[in-house]
Amino acid sequence: MLSWALTFFILAIVAAALGFGGIAGAMVGIAKICFFIFLVLFVVSLLAGVVGGRRPIV
């Protein structure tokens, strides 16, 4: 999920450099959504590991 966010962010930078403002804005929005979904899933997996009695591997 984090790789998708990074990919959309890089594409947004390239699109912005080429002058495609609308496309760049949309890609940044998609990258933000993917990043926040990644963060939520990461926190949930950490909490599940703590509740399950195992030490989280960080």
CHARMM internal coordinates of N, CA and C (Angstrom, degrees):
IC EDIT
DIST 1 N 1 CA 1.4564
DIST 1 CA 1 C 1.5356
ANGL 1 N 1 CA 1 C 109.73
DIST 1 C 2 N 1.3168
ANGL 1 CA 1 C 2 N 115.56
DIHE 1 N 1 CA 1 C 2 N -39.58
DIST 2 N 2 CA 1.4628
ANGL 1 C 2 N 2 CA 118.75
DIHE 1 CA 1 C 2 N 2 CA 179.88
DIST 2 CA 2 C 1.5243
ANGL 2 N 2 CA 2 C 111.06
DIHE 1 C 2 N 2 CA 2 C -66.49
DIST 2 C 3 N 1.3205
ANGL 2 CA 2 C 3 N 116.28
DIHE 2 N 2 CA 2 C 3 N -33.55
DIST 3 N 3 CA 1.4691
ANGL 2 C 3 N 3 CA 118.90
DIHE 2 CA 2 C 3 N 3 CA 179.05
DIST 3 CA 3 C 1.5297
ANGL 3 N 3 CA 3 C 111.06
DIHE 2 C 3 N 3 CA 3 C -66.79
DIST 3 C 4 N 1.3536
ANGL 3 CA 3 C 4 N 117.36
DIHE 3 N 3 CA 3 C 4 N -35.55
DIST 4 N 4 CA 1.4663
ANGL 3 C 4 N 4 CA 120.31
DIHE 3 CA 3 C 4 N 4 CA 176.62
DIST 4 CA 4 C 1.5197
ANGL 4 N 4 CA 4 C 110.66
DIHE 3 C 4 N 4 CA 4 C -64.46
DIST 4 C 5 N 1.3320
ANGL 4 CA 4 C 5 N 116.70
DIHE 4 N 4 CA 4 C 5 N -41.94
DIST 5 N 5 CA 1.4600
ANGL 4 C 5 N 5 CA 120.55
DIHE 4 CA 4 C 5 N 5 CA 179.28
DIST 5 CA 5 C 1.5244
ANGL 5 N 5 CA 5 C 110.29
DIHE 4 C 5 N 5 CA 5 C -62.34
DIST 5 C 6 N 1.3281
ANGL 5 CA 5 C 6 N 116.77
DIHE 5 N 5 CA 5 C 6 N -43.19
DIST 6 N 6 CA 1.4605
ANGL 5 C 6 N 6 CA 120.91
DIHE 5 CA 5 C 6 N 6 CA 178.90
DIST 6 CA 6 C 1.5271
ANGL 6 N 6 CA 6 C 111.03
DIHE 5 C 6 N 6 CA 6 C -65.16
DIST 6 C 7 N 1.3286
ANGL 6 CA 6 C 7 N 117.27
DIHE 6 N 6 CA 6 C 7 N -39.62
DIST 7 N 7 CA 1.4679
ANGL 6 C 7 N 7 CA 121.11
DIHE 6 CA 6 C 7 N 7 CA 178.89
DIST 7 CA 7 C 1.5217
ANGL 7 N 7 CA 7 C 111.33
DIHE 6 C 7 N 7 CA 7 C -62.79
DIST 7 C 8 N 1.3442
ANGL 7 CA 7 C 8 N 116.93
DIHE 7 N 7 CA 7 C 8 N -47.21
DIST 8 N 8 CA 1.4606
ANGL 7 C 8 N 8 CA 119.42
DIHE 7 CA 7 C 8 N 8 CA 178.99
DIST 8 CA 8 C 1.5253
ANGL 8 N 8 CA 8 C 111.66
DIHE 7 C 8 N 8 CA 8 C -65.22
DIST 8 C 9 N 1.3334
ANGL 8 CA 8 C 9 N 117.30
DIHE 8 N 8 CA 8 C 9 N -34.20
DIST 9 N 9 CA 1.4563
ANGL 8 C 9 N 9 CA 120.28
DIHE 8 CA 8 C 9 N 9 CA 178.32
DIST 9 CA 9 C 1.5248
ANGL 9 N 9 CA 9 C 111.07
DIHE 8 C 9 N 9 CA 9 C -65.89
DIST 9 C 10 N 1.3213
ANGL 9 CA 9 C 10 N 117.11
DIHE 9 N 9 CA 9 C 10 N -43.33
DIST 10 N 10 CA 1.4703
ANGL 9 C 10 N 10 CA 120.67
DIHE 9 CA 9 C 10 N 10 CA 178.76
DIST 10 CA 10 C 1.5213
ANGL 10 N 10 CA 10 C 110.57
DIHE 9 C 10 N 10 CA 10 C -65.32
DIST 10 C 11 N 1.3438
ANGL 10 CA 10 C 11 N 116.89
DIHE 10 N 10 CA 10 C 11 N -42.13
DIST 11 N 11 CA 1.4661
ANGL 10 C 11 N 11 CA 119.58
DIHE 10 CA 10 C 11 N 11 CA 176.90
DIST 11 CA 11 C 1.5258
ANGL 11 N 11 CA 11 C 111.23
DIHE 10 C 11 N 11 CA 11 C -62.88
DIST 11 C 12 N 1.3251
ANGL 11 CA 11 C 12 N 117.47
DIHE 11 N 11 CA 11 C 12 N -35.50
DIST 12 N 12 CA 1.4604
ANGL 11 C 12 N 12 CA 120.63
DIHE 11 CA 11 C 12 N 12 CA 178.17
DIST 12 CA 12 C 1.5240
ANGL 12 N 12 CA 12 C 111.01
DIHE 11 C 12 N 12 CA 12 C -66.25
DIST 12 C 13 N 1.3166
ANGL 12 CA 12 C 13 N 117.04
DIHE 12 N 12 CA 12 C 13 N -39.30
DIST 13 N 13 CA 1.4716
ANGL 12 C 13 N 13 CA 120.49
DIHE 12 CA 12 C 13 N 13 CA 178.45
DIST 13 CA 13 C 1.5233
ANGL 13 N 13 CA 13 C 110.23
DIHE 12 C 13 N 13 CA 13 C -64.64
DIST 13 C 14 N 1.3323
ANGL 13 CA 13 C 14 N 116.77
DIHE 13 N 13 CA 13 C 14 N -43.33
DIST 14 N 14 CA 1.4708
ANGL 13 C 14 N 14 CA 120.69
DIHE 13 CA 13 C 14 N 14 CA 179.17
DIST 14 CA 14 C 1.5269
ANGL 14 N 14 CA 14 C 110.16
DIHE 13 C 14 N 14 CA 14 C -64.23
DIST 14 C 15 N 1.3300
ANGL 14 CA 14 C 15 N 117.01
DIHE 14 N 14 CA 14 C 15 N -43.87
DIST 15 N 15 CA 1.4648
ANGL 14 C 15 N 15 CA 120.37
DIHE 14 CA 14 C 15 N 15 CA 179.91
DIST 15 CA 15 C 1.5297
ANGL 15 N 15 CA 15 C 110.90
DIHE 14 C 15 N 15 CA 15 C -64.35
DIST 15 C 16 N 1.3234
ANGL 15 CA 15 C 16 N 116.86
DIHE 15 N 15 CA 15 C 16 N -39.21
DIST 16 N 16 CA 1.4645
ANGL 15 C 16 N 16 CA 119.58
DIHE 15 CA 15 C 16 N 16 CA 178.53
DIST 16 CA 16 C 1.5228
ANGL 16 N 16 CA 16 C 111.02
DIHE 15 C 16 N 16 CA 16 C -66.21
DIST 16 C 17 N 1.3331
ANGL 16 CA 16 C 17 N 116.88
DIHE 16 N 16 CA 16 C 17 N -38.38
DIST 17 N 17 CA 1.4624
ANGL 16 C 17 N 17 CA 120.39
DIHE 16 CA 16 C 17 N 17 CA 179.11
DIST 17 CA 17 C 1.5295
ANGL 17 N 17 CA 17 C 111.35
DIHE 16 C 17 N 17 CA 17 C -65.80
DIST 17 C 18 N 1.3278
ANGL 17 CA 17 C 18 N 116.65
DIHE 17 N 17 CA 17 C 18 N -31.14
DIST 18 N 18 CA 1.4564
ANGL 17 C 18 N 18 CA 120.52
DIHE 17 CA 17 C 18 N 18 CA 179.85
DIST 18 CA 18 C 1.5303
ANGL 18 N 18 CA 18 C 112.88
DIHE 17 C 18 N 18 CA 18 C -86.90
DIST 18 C 19 N 1.3205
ANGL 18 CA 18 C 19 N 117.14
DIHE 18 N 18 CA 18 C 19 N -4.46
DIST 19 N 19 CA 1.4526
ANGL 18 C 19 N 19 CA 120.41
DIHE 18 CA 18 C 19 N 19 CA 175.28
DIST 19 CA 19 C 1.5151
ANGL 19 N 19 CA 19 C 115.57
DIHE 18 C 19 N 19 CA 19 C 96.50
DIST 19 C 20 N 1.3130
ANGL 19 CA 19 C 20 N 118.23
DIHE 19 N 19 CA 19 C 20 N 11.10
DIST 20 N 20 CA 1.4615
ANGL 19 C 20 N 20 CA 121.10
DIHE 19 CA 19 C 20 N 20 CA 178.55
DIST 20 CA 20 C 1.5262
ANGL 20 N 20 CA 20 C 108.59
DIHE 19 C 20 N 20 CA 20 C -93.24
DIST 20 C 21 N 1.3161
ANGL 20 CA 20 C 21 N 117.07
DIHE 20 N 20 CA 20 C 21 N 82.18
DIST 21 N 21 CA 1.4652
ANGL 20 C 21 N 21 CA 121.85
DIHE 20 CA 20 C 21 N 21 CA -174.23
DIST 21 CA 21 C 1.5085
ANGL 21 N 21 CA 21 C 114.18
DIHE 20 C 21 N 21 CA 21 C -65.54
DIST 21 C 22 N 1.3149
ANGL 21 CA 21 C 22 N 117.88
DIHE 21 N 21 CA 21 C 22 N -42.23
DIST 22 N 22 CA 1.4593
ANGL 21 C 22 N 22 CA 120.89
DIHE 21 CA 21 C 22 N 22 CA -178.30
DIST 22 CA 22 C 1.5177
ANGL 22 N 22 CA 22 C 112.67
DIHE 21 C 22 N 22 CA 22 C -66.73
DIST 22 C 23 N 1.3212
ANGL 22 CA 22 C 23 N 115.52
DIHE 22 N 22 CA 22 C 23 N -42.58
DIST 23 N 23 CA 1.4653
ANGL 22 C 23 N 23 CA 120.21
DIHE 22 CA 22 C 23 N 23 CA 179.28
DIST 23 CA 23 C 1.5199
ANGL 23 N 23 CA 23 C 109.92
DIHE 22 C 23 N 23 CA 23 C -66.72
DIST 23 C 24 N 1.3180
ANGL 23 CA 23 C 24 N 116.93
DIHE 23 N 23 CA 23 C 24 N -40.39
DIST 24 N 24 CA 1.4653
ANGL 23 C 24 N 24 CA 120.67
DIHE 23 CA 23 C 24 N 24 CA 179.79
DIST 24 CA 24 C 1.5185
ANGL 24 N 24 CA 24 C 110.69
DIHE 23 C 24 N 24 CA 24 C -63.21
DIST 24 C 25 N 1.3099
ANGL 24 CA 24 C 25 N 117.01
DIHE 24 N 24 CA 24 C 25 N -41.30
DIST 25 N 25 CA 1.4608
ANGL 24 C 25 N 25 CA 120.50
DIHE 24 CA 24 C 25 N 25 CA 178.95
DIST 25 CA 25 C 1.5165
ANGL 25 N 25 CA 25 C 112.28
DIHE 24 C 25 N 25 CA 25 C -64.02
DIST 25 C 26 N 1.3260
ANGL 25 CA 25 C 26 N 116.27
DIHE 25 N 25 CA 25 C 26 N -39.40
DIST 26 N 26 CA 1.4610
ANGL 25 C 26 N 26 CA 120.18
DIHE 25 CA 25 C 26 N 26 CA 178.55
DIST 26 CA 26 C 1.5246
ANGL 26 N 26 CA 26 C 111.19
DIHE 25 C 26 N 26 CA 26 C -66.63
DIST 26 C 27 N 1.3143
ANGL 26 CA 26 C 27 N 116.41
DIHE 26 N 26 CA 26 C 27 N -40.47
DIST 27 N 27 CA 1.4659
ANGL 26 C 27 N 27 CA 119.71
DIHE 26 CA 26 C 27 N 27 CA -179.96
DIST 27 CA 27 C 1.5217
ANGL 27 N 27 CA 27 C 111.78
DIHE 26 C 27 N 27 CA 27 C -68.38
DIST 27 C 28 N 1.3121
ANGL 27 CA 27 C 28 N 117.13
DIHE 27 N 27 CA 27 C 28 N -36.40
DIST 28 N 28 CA 1.4608
ANGL 27 C 28 N 28 CA 119.97
DIHE 27 CA 27 C 28 N 28 CA 175.80
DIST 28 CA 28 C 1.5246
ANGL 28 N 28 CA 28 C 110.00
DIHE 27 C 28 N 28 CA 28 C -64.27
DIST 28 C 29 N 1.3098
ANGL 28 CA 28 C 29 N 117.28
DIHE 28 N 28 CA 28 C 29 N -39.73
DIST 29 N 29 CA 1.4600
ANGL 28 C 29 N 29 CA 120.51
DIHE 28 CA 28 C 29 N 29 CA 177.02
DIST 29 CA 29 C 1.5168
ANGL 29 N 29 CA 29 C 112.20
DIHE 28 C 29 N 29 CA 29 C -61.98
DIST 29 C 30 N 1.3258
ANGL 29 CA 29 C 30 N 116.65
DIHE 29 N 29 CA 29 C 30 N -43.56
DIST 30 N 30 CA 1.4667
ANGL 29 C 30 N 30 CA 120.97
DIHE 29 CA 29 C 30 N 30 CA 178.23
DIST 30 CA 30 C 1.5296
ANGL 30 N 30 CA 30 C 110.13
DIHE 29 C 30 N 30 CA 30 C -64.67
DIST 30 C 31 N 1.3294
ANGL 30 CA 30 C 31 N 116.98
DIHE 30 N 30 CA 30 C 31 N -40.90
DIST 31 N 31 CA 1.4632
ANGL 30 C 31 N 31 CA 120.54
DIHE 30 CA 30 C 31 N 31 CA 179.39
DIST 31 CA 31 C 1.5228
ANGL 31 N 31 CA 31 C 110.99
DIHE 30 C 31 N 31 CA 31 C -63.23
DIST 31 C 32 N 1.3263
ANGL 31 CA 31 C 32 N 117.65
DIHE 31 N 31 CA 31 C 32 N -39.66
DIST 32 N 32 CA 1.4676
ANGL 31 C 32 N 32 CA 120.99
DIHE 31 CA 31 C 32 N 32 CA 178.79
DIST 32 CA 32 C 1.5261
ANGL 32 N 32 CA 32 C 110.58
DIHE 31 C 32 N 32 CA 32 C -64.54
DIST 32 C 33 N 1.3261
ANGL 32 CA 32 C 33 N 116.87
DIHE 32 N 32 CA 32 C 33 N -43.12
DIST 33 N 33 CA 1.4654
ANGL 32 C 33 N 33 CA 120.50
DIHE 32 CA 32 C 33 N 33 CA 179.79
DIST 33 CA 33 C 1.5263
ANGL 33 N 33 CA 33 C 110.28
DIHE 32 C 33 N 33 CA 33 C -62.77
DIST 33 C 34 N 1.3276
ANGL 33 CA 33 C 34 N 117.70
DIHE 33 N 33 CA 33 C 34 N -46.16
DIST 34 N 34 CA 1.4680
ANGL 33 C 34 N 34 CA 121.05
DIHE 33 CA 33 C 34 N 34 CA 178.94
DIST 34 CA 34 C 1.5224
ANGL 34 N 34 CA 34 C 111.16
DIHE 33 C 34 N 34 CA 34 C -61.57
DIST 34 C 35 N 1.3311
ANGL 34 CA 34 C 35 N 117.46
DIHE 34 N 34 CA 34 C 35 N -39.95
DIST 35 N 35 CA 1.4568
ANGL 34 C 35 N 35 CA 120.80
DIHE 34 CA 34 C 35 N 35 CA -179.26
DIST 35 CA 35 C 1.5193
ANGL 35 N 35 CA 35 C 111.17
DIHE 34 C 35 N 35 CA 35 C -66.05
DIST 35 C 36 N 1.3276
ANGL 35 CA 35 C 36 N 118.17
DIHE 35 N 35 CA 35 C 36 N -43.13
DIST 36 N 36 CA 1.4556
ANGL 35 C 36 N 36 CA 120.09
DIHE 35 CA 35 C 36 N 36 CA -179.77
DIST 36 CA 36 C 1.5265
ANGL 36 N 36 CA 36 C 111.94
DIHE 35 C 36 N 36 CA 36 C -69.66
DIST 36 C 37 N 1.3202
ANGL 36 CA 36 C 37 N 117.88
DIHE 36 N 36 CA 36 C 37 N -34.39
DIST 37 N 37 CA 1.4658
ANGL 36 C 37 N 37 CA 120.21
DIHE 36 CA 36 C 37 N 37 CA 174.06
DIST 37 CA 37 C 1.5264
ANGL 37 N 37 CA 37 C 109.72
DIHE 36 C 37 N 37 CA 37 C -63.50
DIST 37 C 38 N 1.3422
ANGL 37 CA 37 C 38 N 116.75
DIHE 37 N 37 CA 37 C 38 N -41.73
DIST 38 N 38 CA 1.4571
ANGL 37 C 38 N 38 CA 120.63
DIHE 37 CA 37 C 38 N 38 CA 176.32
DIST 38 CA 38 C 1.5191
ANGL 38 N 38 CA 38 C 110.94
DIHE 37 C 38 N 38 CA 38 C -59.30
DIST 38 C 39 N 1.3304
ANGL 38 CA 38 C 39 N 117.57
DIHE 38 N 38 CA 38 C 39 N -45.03
DIST 39 N 39 CA 1.4612
ANGL 38 C 39 N 39 CA 120.47
DIHE 38 CA 38 C 39 N 39 CA -179.71
DIST 39 CA 39 C 1.5231
ANGL 39 N 39 CA 39 C 111.80
DIHE 38 C 39 N 39 CA 39 C -62.37
DIST 39 C 40 N 1.3151
ANGL 39 CA 39 C 40 N 117.32
DIHE 39 N 39 CA 39 C 40 N -43.22
DIST 40 N 40 CA 1.4661
ANGL 39 C 40 N 40 CA 120.83
DIHE 39 CA 39 C 40 N 40 CA 179.95
DIST 40 CA 40 C 1.5305
ANGL 40 N 40 CA 40 C 110.29
DIHE 39 C 40 N 40 CA 40 C -63.15
DIST 40 C 41 N 1.3276
ANGL 40 CA 40 C 41 N 117.68
DIHE 40 N 40 CA 40 C 41 N -45.60
DIST 41 N 41 CA 1.4605
ANGL 40 C 41 N 41 CA 120.62
DIHE 40 CA 40 C 41 N 41 CA 179.41
DIST 41 CA 41 C 1.5224
ANGL 41 N 41 CA 41 C 111.63
DIHE 40 C 41 N 41 CA 41 C -64.63
DIST 41 C 42 N 1.3192
ANGL 41 CA 41 C 42 N 117.75
DIHE 41 N 41 CA 41 C 42 N -35.67
DIST 42 N 42 CA 1.4634
ANGL 41 C 42 N 42 CA 121.75
DIHE 41 CA 41 C 42 N 42 CA 177.78
DIST 42 CA 42 C 1.5203
ANGL 42 N 42 CA 42 C 111.25
DIHE 41 C 42 N 42 CA 42 C -65.08
DIST 42 C 43 N 1.3380
ANGL 42 CA 42 C 43 N 117.08
DIHE 42 N 42 CA 42 C 43 N -45.53
DIST 43 N 43 CA 1.4613
ANGL 42 C 43 N 43 CA 120.86
DIHE 42 CA 42 C 43 N 43 CA 179.19
DIST 43 CA 43 C 1.5264
ANGL 43 N 43 CA 43 C 110.80
DIHE 42 C 43 N 43 CA 43 C -65.38
DIST 43 C 44 N 1.3209
ANGL 43 CA 43 C 44 N 117.55
DIHE 43 N 43 CA 43 C 44 N -41.17
DIST 44 N 44 CA 1.4612
ANGL 43 C 44 N 44 CA 120.85
DIHE 43 CA 43 C 44 N 44 CA 178.64
DIST 44 CA 44 C 1.5265
ANGL 44 N 44 CA 44 C 110.28
DIHE 43 C 44 N 44 CA 44 C -62.73
DIST 44 C 45 N 1.3169
ANGL 44 CA 44 C 45 N 117.71
DIHE 44 N 44 CA 44 C 45 N -41.67
DIST 45 N 45 CA 1.4641
ANGL 44 C 45 N 45 CA 119.60
DIHE 44 CA 44 C 45 N 45 CA 179.72
DIST 45 CA 45 C 1.5237
ANGL 45 N 45 CA 45 C 111.31
DIHE 44 C 45 N 45 CA 45 C -67.99
DIST 45 C 46 N 1.3299
ANGL 45 CA 45 C 46 N 117.95
DIHE 45 N 45 CA 45 C 46 N -36.08
DIST 46 N 46 CA 1.4592
ANGL 45 C 46 N 46 CA 120.04
DIHE 45 CA 45 C 46 N 46 CA 175.72
DIST 46 CA 46 C 1.5247
ANGL 46 N 46 CA 46 C 110.97
DIHE 45 C 46 N 46 CA 46 C -64.52
DIST 46 C 47 N 1.3198
ANGL 46 CA 46 C 47 N 117.29
DIHE 46 N 46 CA 46 C 47 N -44.98
DIST 47 N 47 CA 1.4619
ANGL 46 C 47 N 47 CA 121.00
DIHE 46 CA 46 C 47 N 47 CA 179.23
DIST 47 CA 47 C 1.5254
ANGL 47 N 47 CA 47 C 111.38
DIHE 46 C 47 N 47 CA 47 C -64.53
DIST 47 C 48 N 1.3095
ANGL 47 CA 47 C 48 N 117.55
DIHE 47 N 47 CA 47 C 48 N -38.58
DIST 48 N 48 CA 1.4623
ANGL 47 C 48 N 48 CA 120.56
DIHE 47 CA 47 C 48 N 48 CA 178.07
DIST 48 CA 48 C 1.5276
ANGL 48 N 48 CA 48 C 110.40
DIHE 47 C 48 N 48 CA 48 C -64.60
DIST 48 C 49 N 1.3060
ANGL 48 CA 48 C 49 N 117.20
DIHE 48 N 48 CA 48 C 49 N -36.93
DIST 49 N 49 CA 1.4718
ANGL 48 C 49 N 49 CA 120.35
DIHE 48 CA 48 C 49 N 49 CA 177.69
DIST 49 CA 49 C 1.5178
ANGL 49 N 49 CA 49 C 111.75
DIHE 48 C 49 N 49 CA 49 C -68.65
DIST 49 C 50 N 1.3157
ANGL 49 CA 49 C 50 N 117.69
DIHE 49 N 49 CA 49 C 50 N -37.76
DIST 50 N 50 CA 1.4607
ANGL 49 C 50 N 50 CA 121.34
DIHE 49 CA 49 C 50 N 50 CA 179.42
DIST 50 CA 50 C 1.5247
ANGL 50 N 50 CA 50 C 110.08
DIHE 49 C 50 N 50 CA 50 C -70.02
DIST 50 C 51 N 1.3101
ANGL 50 CA 50 C 51 N 117.41
DIHE 50 N 50 CA 50 C 51 N -44.76
DIST 51 N 51 CA 1.4594
ANGL 50 C 51 N 51 CA 121.54
DIHE 50 CA 50 C 51 N 51 CA -179.71
DIST 51 CA 51 C 1.5227
ANGL 51 N 51 CA 51 C 110.84
DIHE 50 C 51 N 51 CA 51 C -67.21
DIST 51 C 52 N 1.3181
ANGL 51 CA 51 C 52 N 116.93
DIHE 51 N 51 CA 51 C 52 N -34.85
DIST 52 N 52 CA 1.4514
ANGL 51 C 52 N 52 CA 121.41
DIHE 51 CA 51 C 52 N 52 CA -179.44
DIST 52 CA 52 C 1.5266
ANGL 52 N 52 CA 52 C 113.32
DIHE 51 C 52 N 52 CA 52 C -73.45
DIST 52 C 53 N 1.3138
ANGL 52 CA 52 C 53 N 117.77
DIHE 52 N 52 CA 52 C 53 N -6.83
DIST 53 N 53 CA 1.4490
ANGL 52 C 53 N 53 CA 120.95
DIHE 52 CA 52 C 53 N 53 CA 177.17
DIST 53 CA 53 C 1.5159
ANGL 53 N 53 CA 53 C 114.74
DIHE 52 C 53 N 53 CA 53 C 92.31
DIST 53 C 54 N 1.3066
ANGL 53 CA 53 C 54 N 117.75
DIHE 53 N 53 CA 53 C 54 N -1.55
DIST 54 N 54 CA 1.4596
ANGL 53 C 54 N 54 CA 120.65
DIHE 53 CA 53 C 54 N 54 CA 177.97
DIST 54 CA 54 C 1.5117
ANGL 54 N 54 CA 54 C 109.31
DIHE 53 C 54 N 54 CA 54 C -96.26
DIST 54 C 55 N 1.3133
ANGL 54 CA 54 C 55 N 115.79
DIHE 54 N 54 CA 54 C 55 N 150.62
DIST 55 N 55 CA 1.4635
ANGL 54 C 55 N 55 CA 120.01
DIHE 54 CA 54 C 55 N 55 CA 176.10
DIST 55 CA 55 C 1.5251
ANGL 55 N 55 CA 55 C 108.86
DIHE 54 C 55 N 55 CA 55 C -78.21
DIST 55 C 56 N 1.3377
ANGL 55 CA 55 C 56 N 117.60
DIHE 55 N 55 CA 55 C 56 N 133.15
DIST 56 N 56 CA 1.4664
ANGL 55 C 56 N 56 CA 119.32
DIHE 55 CA 55 C 56 N 56 CA 177.98
DIST 56 CA 56 C 1.5230
ANGL 56 N 56 CA 56 C 110.84
DIHE 55 C 56 N 56 CA 56 C -69.31
DIST 56 C 57 N 1.2984
ANGL 56 CA 56 C 57 N 116.26
DIHE 56 N 56 CA 56 C 57 N 139.16
DIST 57 N 57 CA 1.4641
ANGL 56 C 57 N 57 CA 121.76
DIHE 56 CA 56 C 57 N 57 CA 177.36
DIST 57 CA 57 C 1.5096
ANGL 57 N 57 CA 57 C 107.71
DIHE 56 C 57 N 57 CA 57 C -91.04
DIST 57 C 58 N 1.3097
ANGL 57 CA 57 C 58 N 116.10
DIHE 57 N 57 CA 57 C 58 N 114.39
DIST 58 N 58 CA 1.4720
ANGL 57 C 58 N 58 CA 120.11
DIHE 57 CA 57 C 58 N 58 CA -177.20
DIST 58 CA 58 C 1.4866
ANGL 58 N 58 CA 58 C 110.05
DIHE 57 C 58 N 58 CA 58 C -113.27
END
COOR INIT
IC SEED 1 N 1 CA 1 C
IC BUILD
